Amino acid sequence: MAKAPRQQTRQLGNLSLLMPPPRQPASALASCLRELEQSWQQGGHLAALWQAWPRIAGAQLAPHCRPLRLHSGLLTVGAAPGPWLQALQYNRHQLLGALRANGFTVRDIRLEQHHPSAAVAPGRQQEEEVWSVHPSRVDVHGMASCPRCTSPAPAGEMARWGHCSFCRQKQLTQSLEGAQPQ
């Protein structure tokens, strides 16, 4: 029976405890992500294909179709019904060549109808309009300092309430506590 290396055991009296191997030193997030991306490329994962899809399918076709599944070299690509599915069928062999040229081991492509965006739910349009002018939007209103707490906050909040949303929340909480009978 083979023994564990000396640095992995610890003696406590007459007991010998098996210790886990020492941890690897921490890596930077950027290097971890780079390693993950490289393993995707080497393994032919769908994630790598998603990342490279706009370059492979081209600027005209890519927004209207997307890779759905990649299993045993068979790539299933979904496209919007009608002319985009037909365009994909017409360009199927060129797409297969582009995939192989970019290092993906795809033996064949299966095409299917796919509705990439769900229908807009009722009220969704109104939600988007409200959010586009909401006082908390930094990109619309810019940044300012709250006069109460001096924290940076969207200028739209200062214009609407006279202070940031956190101070506004405190103000509302205090007014509710003062209004409740005890």
N, C-alpha and C positions, 0 to 999 in steps of 0.2 A: 504494500500500500504506500503510495507516494505521499510525502508530507508537503504541507503548504510552505512557501518560502518563509524564512525566519522573521522578516519584517511584518508578516501577516498573522503572527501568533503573539500572544501576550501571556506571560506567566503570572498567576496570582496564587501564591503559595504552591500547593501541589496540583493546581488546576492549570491547564493550558487552554487559553481561549483563542478561537479563530477570529481574527479581525478583518474587516473589509479592506480591500486594497486602497492605497491612498488615492484621493481624488485628483483628477487632472486639473491643471491650472485653468482658470476662467479664460474664455476667449472673448474677443470683442464681438459685439453684435454684428457688425459689418462682415467679419470673417465667417461667422456662423451662417449668415444669410448667403454669402458667396458659396460656401460648402454645400448648402441645401440646394442652391440653384444648379451647381455642378452635378450633384447626384440626380437631380431631375433630368438634366440633359443626358447623362449617361444611361439612365434607366428608361428614357423615353416616356416620361410621365405626362399626363394630360396637363398638369400645371405648367410645365415648360412650353407645351404647345399653345396654351392660352396666352402666355406671355409673348410668344413669337408670332401669334396668329395675324395681327395686322400687317406685319412684314411679309408673311408667307402668302396670305390670301390677296393682298393688295388693297389699296385705298378704296377702291370702288366696291369690292365684294365683301370685305371684312366686316363692315358695320351691319350687313344684312344676313350674315350666317355665322355660325360658331361651332367649334368642336364640342361634341356632347359626351362622347365616350371613346376610349382607346383601350381595346382589349385584344390581346394576341395578334397585334399588327393590323387589326381591323379598326379603322377610324370611322365613327359615325358623326356626320356633320349635319346640323339642322339649319334650315333656311326658311325664310318667310315664304309662304305659298305664292305661286304665280311666277312673275318674271325672275325673281331672285333664285328660286329653286331651279328654274330652267337655266339661268346663267351658270349656276353651280354645276349642273349636269353637263353643260356645254364645256366648261373649263375643268372638268374632273381630272383629266389626264395631266394637264398643266399643273394643277394643284398637287397631284400625287408626285410629280417631278420636283416641285418646289419643296415639298415636305422632305423628300429623300435628300435633296441638295442641302437642306438645313440640318441634316443629321438625324432625322426621325425615321425609325424603321417601321414604315407603314407599308403593308403589302397590298391593301385595297381600301377604298373609301365607300362607305354606305351613306346614302343621302336620305333624309327624312324631313317632312314638314315640321317646322318648329316656329312657334309664335314667341319671339324673344321678349317682347314687352307685354305685360298684362294690360288689360283695358283699364282706363282711368276710372277709379272708384268714384261714386257720387260724392261731391264735396271736396274731392282731392284738388281740383283746380283752384277752388277758393282757398284751401289750406296753403297752397303754394304762393298765391298772391299775397296772403296775409304775412307769410313768413318772409317774403321778399322785401317788405317794408317794415318788418318788426324792429323795435328799438334796440334789440340785443344784437342786431346784425352789425358786426364790426366793419365788414367790407363796404357797407353802404354808408354808415354814419361816421366812421373813424373812431379814434380812441380819445378819452379825456380822463381826468381824475375826479373821483367822487368828492364833493365838498364835505361830506360827513366823515368818511373813513379814509380818504385820500388814496384809495385803491384805484388802479387803472380799470376803466370800464368803458363800454361803448358810449359814444357821445349821444346816441339816440335815447338811451336810458336817462341821461341827465336832462335832455330836452323835454322828455315826457313827464318824469317824476321829480326832477330836481336832484336826484341822487341815483346811485347804482341799484341794481335789482336786489342785491343782498340787503342793503339798507331799507329798500322798499319792503322786502319780506319781513324784516324786523318790525317796521312801522305797522304793517298789517297785523302781525301777530300780537303786538302790544295793544292795538285798538280792539282786537277781538277779545283779548283777555280782560280789558277794561270794561267791555260791554256785557260780559257774562255775569249773571247774578251769583253771588257766593253764599 
